[in-house]
Structures are given as structure tokens and as C-alpha cells.
Amino acid sequence: MDRLAPWIARTRLAHLGLAVVLALGGWWALQRDSSGGFPDTPPVSPMVTMALPPTEPGPLVHVVGAVRRPGVYRVANGARVLAAVRKAGGPSGGADLAGVNLAGPVSDGQQIVIPNRSTSAGAAAGVSGASAASDAPIQLSTADAADLETLDGIGPTLAARIIEWRDQHGGFGSVEDLLEVPGIGEARLAAIESRVAP
């Protein structure tokens, strides 16, 4: 028994040393995990997360006119007019795409109008009619000051003189009567005579 005493003492010391080592190792491991010394992934800053823009849906557009399914459609961000027209089923048989910029970008709330050929033709005819009406000669005996001022070289003063002369003489018998209006000479008459009538 006396012989075993030193061995038992050494064994107890070894066990005690091992327990201390294990305790220190466990403590160190806990400290490392709690302090975040070796994280698997870097932490994400809340400020960075808040700065990231949320995913936004594409714009809403209203497609009307000569398309197969007129209505309101959502298209992708950065989409062009062509994509919106396709969403609406594509152009109908009578569509006139010549005046539509299919490559133009769309914006939220935009209305895209696809005209009909008949509507475009009517608008063109209306423009031609207005042009024809504007080419009609100005009647000197009935024109007001605004009409007279559309003539080359006729301002408010000369327009007032023409109307005054007309009132005094009961109208114009011919275009050449304009020569009797103070301030209108041969050169001015030659410049406007093709645009006026008595």
C-alpha cells in the first residue's frame, strides 16, 4: 500500500491537470464564440441593409386605340412602347403605326395611343382643309384688324387705316383702292395683292 501511494498521488495530479486543461479549453472556446472572433460569415450592417432599394414592380401603362386588347398593363422596368403594345395583344388590322415611336421608353401612368388608319386619314384631311382655308384671300370689305395684320407689312396702324378708309368710302371696289390708303404704296400693294380680294 505504501508503494501505491506515490502512484495514486501522481494519478490524482494528472487527473487534476487534465481537468484544468479541459476547463481552460472549454472556457477559451466559449469566449471565442461569444466574442465573435471567428464568425462563419461577416455581419451585415443594419445601415447597409436599410440602404438597399426594395424590389419595385414595373410601370403601369394604359394602351388604347387600335390594339386587340386595350387596357392597363404592367410592363418590366425599362420596357419600350413595343412591349406594351404586345401586352395589349398587338396592333389590330387597321392600326397605323407610322406615327408611333415603338422604340420609345414607357413611364408609369403613361397612356399609349395607337391610331387607326381612318382616324389618321381624317386628321390629315382636316389639316389639309385648314391649310386650304388659310390660303383663301382676305376680303378687304369685311376683314377685321386681326385678319389684315396677317398680311406682309400690315401692322396695327395700317390695318386701322384700311378699316377707316373702308368705312369712309363704303368698301373697296378693287384691290387697287388700297393705294389710296395712307402708307400703302406700289411695293406694299405688290407684296399683298395676291392674298386679298375686294
Buried (B, 14 or more C-beta within 10 A) or exposed (E): EEEEEEEEEEEEEEEEEEEEEEEEEEEEEEEEEEEEEEEEEEEEEEEEEEEEEEEEEBBBBBBEBBBEEBEEBEBEEEBBBBBBBBBBBEBBEBBBBEEBEBEEEBEEEBEBBBBBBEBBEEEEEEEEEEEEEEEEEBEBEEBEBEBBBEBEEBEEEBBEBBBEBBEEEEEBEEBEBBEEBEEBEEEBBEBBBEBBBB
